[in-house]
């Protein structure tokens, strides 16, 4: 009985240690988009007039894009996320570019390579369930 208790206790400790919480995630903070690729469009480097930031807390994400020439916000989005290793899931609570995605969860890969945050995967966009997204961000905080 004592051996069984010890095995169960060790299993619980190993399980809890392997489940990294978002509160200590390396993506926490503010990031500025540097290069993006959407759908079938080519990869582009954002100009100095295009500002696109993505912010992460321990459980929430928010994004905003701003055009310095027109001095207008060109889009905003946000919601909750989970990150387990490189598996990143984003649930959308608000999304100015396409209201049909609100309430949906999308899965991406998220890595940090050479100081750059790299998000890649698919989401639904205006009815296309496999709309390709690839974004590179540099840390701004």
N, C-alpha and C positions, 0 to 999 in steps of 0.2 A: 504494500500500500504506500509506503514511504517512497519507494522508487518511482511509482506511478505519479505521485505528487511532484517529485523533483522533475520528472520528464515533462509534465504539463507546465510547470513553472518555467523551465528552460525554453520550451516551445513558445510560450507567451512572450517571454523576453526577446527571443529572436524575431518573432513576428512584429512586435512593436518597434524594435530597432530597425527593421527593414522598411518600415512605412515612414518615409521622410515627410514631415509636414511642410506645408507651403510657407509657414512662418519663418523658416530658415533657408528658403530657396535662394539660389544665386541670382535669379532674375529680378528680385525685389529692387525697386527703384525706378528711375526715369531713364528712358531710352529714346534716341532720335533715329528715325529711319534714314538710311543712307542710300540703299538700293532696294528696288522693289520690282516684282514681276507678277502680273495678274492675268489670268486667263491665257490666251494665246499671244498676248503682247510680249515684246522683248523685255529683257531686264533693263531697267533705267536707273541712272544715278540721279537722285533728287538735286535740284538746283538750290542755290542759297535763298531763293524766293519761296521755296516750298518747305514748310515746317510740318513735320508729322511726328508727334511724340506718342509713345506708349508707356503707360505707368502701371506698375505692379505693386500691390501691397501683399500681405501674406495670403489673401484669398480672393482679391478683386483685381480687375484690369480695367483700364480706361484708355481710349485713344482719341486724339484730336488732330485734325489737319487744318493748316492755316496758310493762306496765300498772302505773302507780304506786299505784293503789288496792289491787289484789290483791297487788302486789309480786311478780309472776310474769312470766317471759318468755313472750310469747304466740306467738313464732315466730322462726325463724332460718334463714338461707340463705347460700349462698356458692358461689364457683367462680372461673372465669377469665373474662376479657373481652378484646375488642379494640375499639378506637375509631379509625375513619378518617373524619375530618371529623365529620359528625353521624351516621354509620352506626355504631351500637353493637351488638355481638353479645355475648351473655352465655351462657356455658356453665355449667350447674348441676352442682355436685358434691355438695351437700347442700341439702335443702329440707324443713323440718319440716311445712309446710302441705299438701304433696302429694308423696309419694315417687315417684310415677309420672313426674315431670319430671326426676328425677336422670339425668344423662348427656346431656340434650338441650341444644341451643343455640337461643336465641331472638334475633330481630333487632328492634331498636328504633331510634328516632331519639333522639339525646341532644344537647341544646343548653344553653347558658348564656345566659340573657336577664335583664338587669337584676339580675345577681348570683344568680339562681335557676337551679338545675339542673332541667331539664325532661326527663323520660324518658317516651316514648310509643310504644305499639305493641301487639303481641299476643303471648301465650304460650299454651301448653296449660295448662288448669286443669281437673282432675278430668274429663278426657275431652273438653273443649271446646277444639279446636285454634285457635280464634280468640277467646280470652278477652282482652278489651280491658283495657289498663293505661295509666293516665296518672298520673304522680307529679311533684310539685314539691318540691324540697329547698332549704334554705338552708344555707350553709357554716357549720360549727361549729368549724373550726380555722383 
